[in-house]
Amino acid sequence: MLKIKKGDNVEIIAGKDRGKRGEVIAVSPSNGTVTVKKLNMVTRHKKARQMGQKGERITIEAPINISNVALVCPHTDKPTRVGFVVKEGVKIRVSKKSGKEIE
């Protein structure tokens, strides 16, 4: 079970966008990366494929290593580490900073 899921709010703790916050739009467990909405934007050049069509530059979100982001606790609004607690046979994510469970 991953500590960060799609739809979570995270803060970037390392890299060019350090300190910025955003929503996770994709998680890749096999690569250990997450993609955050409107952050870590990179420019890609798209080649013209047909006669008369123009090439263009598009900006997209690039994946970030999961170790470079921290989950934002919904209770304290601060970045926190994530732990797990088993309640009634169900594994629940818990904020290390506030001790409260994360939805």
C-alpha positions as a printed Julia matrix, in Angstrom:
103×3 Matrix{Float64}:
   0.0    0.0     0.0
   1.35   3.39   -1.0
   1.61   6.35    1.33
   0.58   8.86   -1.34
  -2.49   8.36   -3.53
  -4.14  10.08   -6.47
  -6.09  13.13   -5.29
  -3.86  13.83   -2.25
  -2.47  17.31   -1.67
   1.32  17.27   -1.48
   4.15  19.74   -1.0
   7.38  19.45   -2.96
  10.3   19.28   -0.51
  13.2   19.08   -3.01
  13.93  20.37   -6.49
  13.13  23.48   -8.51
   9.54  23.75   -7.27
  10.42  23.36   -3.55
   7.73  24.7    -1.23
   4.96  24.61   -3.82
   1.79  22.59   -3.28
  -0.48  20.74   -5.65
  -2.8   17.82   -6.2
  -1.5   14.4    -7.26
  -2.94  13.47  -10.66
  -1.02  10.21  -11.24
   0.99   7.72   -9.2
   3.39   5.18  -10.69
   4.34   2.62   -8.01
   6.67   0.67  -10.33
   8.79   3.78  -11.01
   8.29   5.34   -7.57
   7.05   8.6    -9.05
   4.06  10.94   -8.75
   2.76  13.59  -11.13
   1.53  16.81   -9.52
  -0.96  19.13  -11.23
   0.64  22.33  -12.64
   4.07  21.58  -11.08
   7.39  20.38  -12.55
   6.33  21.61  -15.99
   8.61  20.69  -18.92
   8.51  21.76  -22.57
   8.25  19.14  -25.3
   8.62  19.86  -29.01
   6.03  18.26  -31.28
   7.04  17.68  -34.87
   4.76  18.5   -37.82
   3.38  15.21  -39.17
   1.55  16.33  -42.31
   2.1   18.87  -45.05
   0.81  22.28  -43.98
   0.76  21.34  -40.29
   3.01  23.33  -37.97
   5.23  21.99  -35.24
   4.58  23.24  -31.73
   5.93  23.38  -28.21
   3.73  21.9   -25.49
   4.23  22.04  -21.73
   3.3   19.02  -19.63
   3.74  17.89  -16.04
   6.75  15.62  -15.55
   6.84  12.91  -12.88
   8.61  13.62   -9.56
  10.28  11.02   -7.38
   7.97  10.1    -4.5
  10.76  10.82   -2.0
  10.74  14.49   -3.07
   7.14  15.12   -2.01
   5.44  15.15    1.39
   1.76  14.69    2.07
   0.02  17.79    3.46
  -1.92  16.92    6.63
  -5.55  18.03    6.2
  -5.81  18.83    9.93
  -2.67  20.92   10.46
  -2.08  22.08    6.84
   1.63  21.19    7.17
   3.75  18.57    5.37
   3.88  15.31    7.28
   5.13  11.77    7.09
   2.59   8.97    6.82
   2.18   5.92    9.02
  -0.29   3.06    9.08
  -2.61   1.74   11.79
  -4.74  -1.39   11.58
  -8.29  -0.86   12.89
 -10.79  -3.7    12.72
  -8.7   -5.49   10.08
  -8.45  -2.41    7.83
  -5.18  -0.6     7.19
  -5.6    3.18    7.65
  -3.17   6.0     6.79
  -2.25   8.21    9.76
  -0.47  11.57    9.9
   2.72  11.38   11.97
   2.45  15.08   12.88
  -1.12  15.22   14.17
  -1.75  11.52   14.86
  -5.13  11.73   13.11
  -6.22   9.5    10.27
  -6.14  10.68    6.67
  -9.17  10.18    4.45
